[in-house]
Amino acid sequence: MIPAAFAMPLLLLMAAPVAGTEGTGADTAVGLDPVQVSAPRLERDWLGSPAAIGLLDPEDVGMGRQGLQLDEYLNRIPGLQMQNRYNFAQDIRLSIRGFGARAPFGVRGLHIRVDGIPETLPDGQSQVDAIDLESLQRAEVIRGPSSTQYGNAAGGVVDLHTQRGRDMQGVQAKVDAGSHGLRRLGIKAGDQAGPWEYSVSGWDLRYDGYRDHSRVEKRLLNARLGYEFDDGARIEAVLRALDAPDTQDPGSLTREEVQDDRRQAREASLARDGGQSAEQQTLGLTYTRPLGADDELELRGFVSQRDFNNRLPFEGGGQVRYQRDHHGLGARYTRQATVGSLPILYTAGVDLAEQRDDRQRFDNLDGGIRGEQQFDQLERARSLGVFTQGGVELTDRLDLVLGARHDRLRMSVDDRFSDPGEDRSGRQDFREWSYRAGLGYAWTPGHQFYVQLGTSFESPTFTEFANPDGGTGLNPNLEPERARSLELGAKGFWGDTGRYELAVFTTQVRHEIVNYQSDDERDYYENSGRSRRHGLEAGASWYPMDPLRLTLAYTLSHYRFREFRDESGEDFSGKAFPGVPRQQLFAELAWQGPEGRFVTVDMLAVDRLYADNANTERVSGHVLTNLRLGRAWETGNARVVPYLSVNNLFDQDYQSNIRINALGGRYYEPGPGREYGVGLSVQWR
């Protein structure tokens, strides 16, 4: 049965116009331009790509959002589930079709890119705290098997693009304030002059947080500089910098503690000053050159450094420090050709990357004081991936896409702490093939059916390779997980007023990587035997009339362990995945009226889920409603926009995050009640 909160938007989706419907007339319809997508690494029309690809358009990045985490923008894409907006020390937990749901912090199982530069490390871990959401322009999200394109990513790809100079062409200053001490100041500028194009954005965020001990201080810089040559070649430099000197972690609570005081911090987090600090700098260069009328070459290189310190709520090894170097090179060649009478578009390329983590652990004493060293190792991961992919137009209505990729990943640990006789230095080598085949059929102009079959893999990260005995080295019992997916889908346009997508899929996974907490409260990882995931995803964006836009995204998930007996011998076969709701629905109604007025109401309904592998701890679902409104004034060469937002309009109690399989029943991180925000944007052109 579908809960009442889900029913009305689904009825609206089913009642939306179908092919051939006139809509509301030429005087009120909003024309939709053709959509090109590049995330699949074979630039094609969105409709002609036989895959589930969600889109975030520039008009989706409206004012009035808090802009704290990616979920505020990506929750309109079906198949994505996100938690943990308000704990910056743990960062957002982002999952696609269940991949990534196990992550206690950061992102796992997905490949994240920003302006063509990867935020995902060779070992498969991603941090997203250095992404400037205030400059976000658009996004493409591939759901399903994506290793053919990007390697170590079983769940999908999130390809983000920030504003270029042509998107800004002026200077904008912005100030935000809101509940729980939210304060943000920022300025950004951009322009295009002849062959040059630049954009730069800088922000300072201070937020006290809803719960005790959850303050964050964060500064971001994002800059792009591009130059286009007379022959059509283009070179672009991207610079990103993060400075987050103070990010507190309130920790998770038991059910009883939540009922007693939702805003309290965990006692151990207060006693040991749980939290972190981070600095990161990334520089990337991309060079694109047409080699002829039908050929193009792309070269890419990047370097990134990150300094990180973390204080966890336990003593033994509770302080973590690492210095990370991450760099890589890539090349891609694309060509359009004709074989016989068949048009072909194909690409081939290579990706190289290296990660070097100099990591230490120390005891975390009362007050967050650093104690005796317990751990010292140098971690290296090197990856080499070679890929090719081609699309063939078999007929006017039938398209075939084939792809393959081979990855070699070497992960090594140099133990610099243990005595010579106990040295646990080691190495793991993985060689993986990934394949993809997709067939699309345009049954009528503007509408496509497709079927896709693919394989993918996901390696353990260095954090997940930790030995359960607390020692150094790599856990020799942990294997990569490997997946096979079959997907059927349909997508298309309702005349020139709307866009829709529908996908059903089944995924079989071997050696699913799952987490558990030991008596020392550290997260460790093991492989389950097999698991199965079935799901349905539906999305729509529709302009019923010129100033009004309706957006819907619905996800139905049925994910279960088929074979899973954990290290203690407990059998979880047949149990549902923890941390993943069975259903999720996003609905948004946006109105842009005359004289620059705008009103947006959105709703996110999340079904119940389980917090543990045994499915003994059930977490209730919730429905959150948000309101944003404002008005723009033109004054001389300036555009002034004041706006107001109300999050959690009906003051619902809910959990912002669930810590899966946490020791002692500490699963819960409560989310805030009703929150208010105000802001002012001034743009000069």
N, C-alpha and C positions, 0 to 999 in steps of 0.2 A: 504494500500500500504506500502511496505517496502522501507525505504529510501535507496538511492544509497550506502551510507556508510555501510549499513548492508548487501547489496546484495551479494557482492563477497565472504565474508567468509561463508555465508550460502550455496552458490553454491559449495564451496570447501568441506563443510560438506557433502552435498548430493552426491558429486562425490567421496568421500572416499571409500576404498574397503569394500566390504561386506563379509559375511561368505563364505569361500572357495576360496577367491581371493589369488593368490600366493604372492602378494606384489612385492618387488623389488629383491627377490632372497635371498638365504641363505647367500651370501657373504656380503650383506648390511643390512639385517633385524636386528632389535634389539629385542631380546626376552624379553617378559614381564613375571615377576614372579607372582604367585598367590598373591592376595591382601587380607589380613585379616583386619577386622574392629572390633573395640571394643567399639566405642561410643554407639551402641545400647544396651550395657550392656549384650549382649549375643554374645560372640565372634564367628563370623562366617566369611566365605568367602564373600567378597564384592558382588560377583555375586549371591550368594545364599541368600542374605538378601533382602526380599521384601519391600524395602523402597528406597527413594531418598537420597543417601549418596554421597556427593562430597568429593574428596580426594585432598590433597596437598602433593605431594611426595617430597623427599629430593632434587631431581633435579630441582624442581620448585623454590627452595630457592636459587637463583643464586646471584652473586655479581653485584654491580652497582646500586642497588636500594637505595633510600634515607633511607628506613627503618623507616619512621616516624610513620606510622599507619598500621593497619592490612589490609586495603584495597589493599595495594601494593602486598599482597600475596594471598588474598582470592578472588580477582576479577575474577579469572579464574574458579570459581565455579558458575554454573548457579543458579538462584533463589536468589542470594544475591545482595543487593543494598547498597552502602556505600557512605557517604558524610563526609565532614568536616575534611580532612586530615591536614589542616594547622592551625586550631585554637585549641591549646592544652588545653585551659581553658574550652572549651566545650566538647572536646574529640570527637572521631569518632562516627557517627550515623550509626549503622549497623541494617539492617532489612532483614528478610527472609519472603518472600510471604506477605509483607506489615506489618508484626508484628515487632514492634520496630521503625516504621517510624515516629511516633508521638514524640519521645524523643527529647527534646530540648538539652539535654546533657546526656552523659552516654548511656547505652544500656538497653532497655526494651524488655520484651516479649521473650527473648532468654536465654538459659542456657549456660554459658561460663565456661569451665574447662581448667586448665593448669596442666599437669602432674598429673591428677587425683584429684586435689584440686580445689574446686569451687571458681570462682571469682564472682558468682552470690549470692546475699544475699537472705535470706528467703522472703523478701518482693518483690523480683523479679527484683531488680535493679543490674546492673553490672557496674564496672569500669574496663577499660582495660589498664590504663596508667602504671600499674606495670608489664606488660608482656614484657619480653626481646625478641624482635623480632630478634635480631642478633643471638640468640641461637635457633631459631625456626627450628625444624627438619621435622615435618610432622603435618598434621591436618586432622580431619574427621568432616564433617558438615552434620548433619541430617536436612533435610528440611521437614517441615510438623509436624503433631501432635506428640509431644515428651513428653507430660506429663506422659505417661505410664512409661517412663524410669526415668524422672527427676523431675516431679511435676510441679511447678509454671513456666511453659515455654510453651506458646501457639505456638510459631513460629518455634522453632527448637533448635538444640544443636550445639555449636562450641567447639570441643574437640581438644585442642592444646597439642603438645608434644615438649619439648625442647631436645637438644642434651644430650645424656648420654656419659660416658667416652669412650665406645666402638665406638661412632660416631666421636670422636675427636682424641684421642690418640696422643697428642702432645700439643704444645703451639702455639697460634696464636695471633699476634698483628696486629691491624688494625687502620688506620687513614683515615678519610673522610673529605673533604672540598667541599663547593659548593656555589652557588648563595645565596644571601640574608643572608650571614653570617653563613652558616651552617658549624659547626665544631664538629667533634666527634672523640674521642679517646677511644680505648678499648683493652682489652686483655681477652683471655679465654684459658682454659687448661682443659685437661681431659685424663684419662687413665684407663686401666683395668689391674689389677694384681691379679691373683688367684681369690679368692671369692670377692675381693673388686673392686669397680668401683666408679669413681668420675668425676664430671665436675664442673667447676666454670667459671663464666663470669661476667665481670664488665665493665660498659660503662659510659662515661661522654658526654652529648650532650649540645651544645650551638647553638641557632638558633635565629637570629634577626627577621626573618620573612619577608614575602613579603609586608604586609601592615604595616602602622604605628602602634605602640603600640601592637606588637604581639611577643615580645621576649619571649623565653623559655629557662630555665636552668633546666636540669634534669639528675639525676644519678640513675643507676640501678645496682643491684646485683642479680644474679641467680646462685644457687648452688644445686647440687644433689649428694647424697652419698648413695651407695647401697652395700648390702652384701648378698651373696647367700650361704645358708647353704648346708651341704652335702645331706640332704634329699630333696632338691629341693625347700625349702622355701626361700623366699626373703623378705628383709626389706629395705625400702628406705626412706630417709629423704630429704625433699625439703625445701629450704630457698629462699625467695624472699624479696627484700627490694627496696623501692622507696624513693628518696629524690628529690622533685621538689619545691625548695624554691621560684621560681619566674616564674610565667606563666601569661603573660598579655593577655587580651581579647580586641581585637579592636572593637568588637561589629558588629552589622549588619547595613546595609545602605538601603536607599530607591533607587528606580530605577534612579531617577534624580541624587542622590549623586554618584552612580556608574558611570554614564555617565560623571559627572564632574571630578571625580578623583577616580579611582579604588583602589588606595593604601591608601586612607585616612582612619582614624579611626573615629568611631562615636564620636561626640563632647562630649556626656555625659560620654562615656567610658574614654576619656582623662581627663575630669574634675574630675571624681570620681575614677580615677586609677583602672578601671575595670581589674580584674584578680584574681588569686588564688595562694595558696601554699598548698602542700600536702606532707605528709609522710605516708608510709605504710610498715608494716613488716608482713610476713606470714611464718609460719612454719607448715609443714605437714609431717605426717608419714603414710606409707602404708606397710602393712604386708600381704603377699600372701603365702599360704601354701597348697600344695596338700595333701588331706586326704586319698587318695588312687589312684588307676589307673584312676578312672573316676570322682573324686570329687576334688573340690578346694574351699578354704575359703579365702576371702579377708576382711581385717579389715583396717579402715582408720580413721584418726583423724587429725584435724587442728585447729590452732588458728591464728587470724589475728587482727591487730590493725591499725587504720587509723586516723590521725589528719588532719583536713581540715579547711581552711579559704578561704572565697570567698568574693569578692567585686563586687557587681552588679551595673549597671549604673543608679541607682535611690537612693533617700535618705531614705524613710521610710522603715526600715527593710532591707536595701540594703547590709548589711554585715552579712554573715552566718558563723557560726563556729560550728563544731561538733567534738566530739571524739567518735570513733566507735570501739566496740569490736564485733568480729564475730568468732564464733567457732562452731565445729560440730564433729559428729561421724557417722560412717557408717559401715555396714557389708553386705557382699554378699556371698551367697553359690551357687555354680554351679555344676551340675551333668549331666553326660551322662549316659543314661540307655536305656533299651529295654523293651517295653511293648508289649507283644505278639511278633510279628515280626517287630514292628515299632521302629526304632531308635529315641530317644527323647533327646534333649538337653534343660535343663531348669535351671532357676536361680530364686532366691528369696532373698530379702534383705530389709534393713531398713535404712533410712536416718534421722538423727536428726541434727538440726542446730538452733542457736540462734544469734540474732542481737540486739545490744544495742547501740543506738545513743543518746548521750548527746548533745542536739542541742540548740543553742541560736541565736537570731537575734538582730542586732543593727542598728541604723541609719548609713548610709554611707554619710559622709559630704564631702565637696569639698577637693580634694587632697587625697581622700581615708582615711580620718581620721575617726576613730570609734567614733560614737556618743552615744546617749542614748539607753539603752536596750529596746527592744520592744517584746521580745519573749523568753521563756525559757521552754523547755519541755524535758522529757526523753521518748524516743520511744523504744519499745521492740517488736520484732517479734520472735515467736518460731514456728518451723515447725517440723512435724513428718510425714514421708512418709513410707508406706509399699508397696512393689511392688513384682510382680512375672511375669515371662515371660517364654514361652516355645516354642521350635521349634520341629515340628514333620515331619519326612520324610515319607510322605504317600506312595509315589512310588519313583522309580528312578528319575522321572522328576518333581514330585509335592511335594512342601514343604508348610507347614502351620505354621504360627507364631501367637500366642495369648498372650496378655498381659493385666494386670490390675494393677491399683495403687490407693491407698486411701491416701489423704493428709489432714492433719489437720493443719491449720495455724491460729495462734492467734496474732493479732496486737493490741497493747495497747499504750496509751499515758498518761503520768503523767504530768499534767499542773502545773508548778511550778511558774508561773508568774501572773496569773489572781488573782483578789481578791477572798476570800473564796466564796462569793455569786455568782461568775461568773466562777467558776472552770469548765473547759471543759475537764477534764480527761475522758477517755472513752476506749472502747475496741470493737473490731470486731473479730468474730470467723468465719472461713470458713472451711467447710468440703466438699471435692470434690472427686468424683470418676472419673477416666480416664480409657479408654479402647482402645485397639488396636487389629485389626485382619488383617493379611496379608497373601496372597496366592501367591506363586511363581511357575511358570511353565517353565521348561527348554525345549523349543520347539526344540532345537538342541544343541549339545555340545558347550559351550561357549556363549550361548545367553539365556536370560530369559525374560519372560513377568511376570508382577506382578500386583496385585490389593491390595490396602490397604484402610482400613476404620478406623478412629480413632477420639477420642474426646480429648479435652485439655481445660485448663483454665489458666487465667492470672489475678492475683490480682492487685489492685492499689498499687503502692509503697507509702512509707510515704510522699515523695515529692508530689505525685499526690493526696494524701488524704488531702492536705491543704484546709482549709475552704476558700471559695471565699470572705468572709468578712474580711480576713486577720488575723483572730484570731487563737488561738491554738486549739488543739483537732483534731478529725477525721471528715471528711465530711460525714455525715450519708447518703447522697443521692448517693454516688458513690458505684457501685457494680463491682465485678469481671466480666471480659468478658469470655464467654464460646464459644467454637468453635467445629464444626463437619466437618470433612474433608474426601473426597473421592479422591483417587489418582490411576491413571493407569500409568504403566511405562514399559519401556523395557531397558535393558542394556546388555552389553556383550563385546566381544573382536573380533577384526579383525585379525584373525590368531594370530601371535605373535608380531604384529607391532602396535597395537592400541587398544584403549578402548573407548567406547561410553556410553552415558546414555540419556534417554528421559523420561520425566514425564509430564502428564497433570493432573490437579487437580481442584477441586471446594471445597470451604470452606464457610460455613455459620457461621456467628458470631452474637451472641446476646450481647447487652450491650457493644458495641465497646467503648473503652476509648479514648476520643479525647481531645485535648488541645485547649485553647484559652487564649488570654491575656486581662486582665482587664485594667482599666484606670491607675492603679498604676504600669503597665508594668510587673507585675508578671504573671507567667504561672499558670493557673488553669485548672481543668479537669472535664469532664462530660461524661455521657454515651449517645451514640446514641442508637437508637432502634435496628435495624438489619443492617447487611451489608453482601455483597456477594463478593467472590473473585474467579475468574477463571484465570487460568494461564497455560503456557507451558514453560518447561525448557529443553534445549538440550545442551549437552556438549560432547566434543570429544578430545582425545589426540592421536596423530598418528605420527609414525616414518616412513615417506615415504622412507628414506634411513638412513644409520647408523649415520651420523653427524647431521641430520636435524630432528627437531620436530615441529609439528604444534598443537596448542591448541586452541580450540574454546569453547565459552560459550555464549549461547543466552537465553534471558528471555523475555517472552511476558506476560504482566500483564493487567488484566481487573478487577479493584477493584472499587466497588461503594457502597455508602450508599443506602440501600433499604428504611429504615425508620429512619429519623433523623430530629427532630425539637429541636433547641438548647434552652438555658435558656431564650433568648430574644424572642423566638417564631418564629425565621426564619427557614423556611423549606429547608433542604438540601437533601431531598430524591432524589435519582437518580444521585447525583453528584459524580464525581470521587474522590478517595482518594487524598488529597494533599501530596506532597513530594515524590510520587512514579512515576517514568517514565513508560510509557506504554511499551517501548522496551529498551533493553540494550544488547549490544554485545561486548564481549571481544575476541580478536584474538591475538595470539602470534606466531611468527616464531623464533625458536632458532637454532643456528648453532654452533656446537662444532667441530672445525677442528683439524688438526694435530698441534703438538708442543704447545698444550694448548691454542690455539686461540679460542675465542668465540665472537659471535655477536648475539644480541637479539633485535628484534623489536616487540613492542606490541602496540595495539590500543584498546581504550575503547570508544565506541559510546553510548551516552546516549540520549534517546528521550526526547521530551518536557514533562513538568509536570506542575502541578498547585501548587501555594503557599498558597492557602486558601481553606476553605471548600466550599465557594460559587463558586469556579472555575472562579473567575473574574480576577485573576492575573496569567497569563500564562508565564512560564519560558522557554526560548528557549533551545533546545538540543545542544549538542556539541560533538566533536570528538577529543580525545587527543591521540597523538602518542608519544611513548618514545623509545629511543635508548640506548643500553648498549653494550659496547665492551671492550675487554681486552685480555691479554695473560699471560700465566703462564710459569715461568722458574724454572727449578730444578737446585739448586746450592748446592752441597754437601748434607747435610741432611735438607736443607731448600727449601721451595717452595715459590716463590715470584710472586705475581699477582698484577700488576698495572691495573687500569681500568678507563674508562670514561663513563659518562652517560649524556644524554640530555633528559630532560623531557619537554613535550609540544613542541615537535620538530617544529611544524608549527606555534607556537606563537598564539594560539587561545584564544580569550576572552571567559571566562566561569565562572560559579558560583561554588565555592568549596562547598558551603553549602546553604541551604534554610531554614530559620527559619519559620516554618509553623504557619500561623494565627497570625503573629507578629503585634503588635499595630502600627498604623501610617504608614503602608506599608514598614516597615523595614525588608524585607524578605531576603536581599542579603548579602552574604559574598563572594566577588570575589576571584577567584583563581589566582595564579601567571602565568605570561607568560612563555616564554622559560627560562629554568633553566639548568645550567651546574653543573656537579659534577665530582670530581676526587677522587680516593682512592688508597690505597696501603695496601695489605695484605701480611704478612710474617708468614709462618707456619714452625715450627721446629718439627720434629718427632724423 
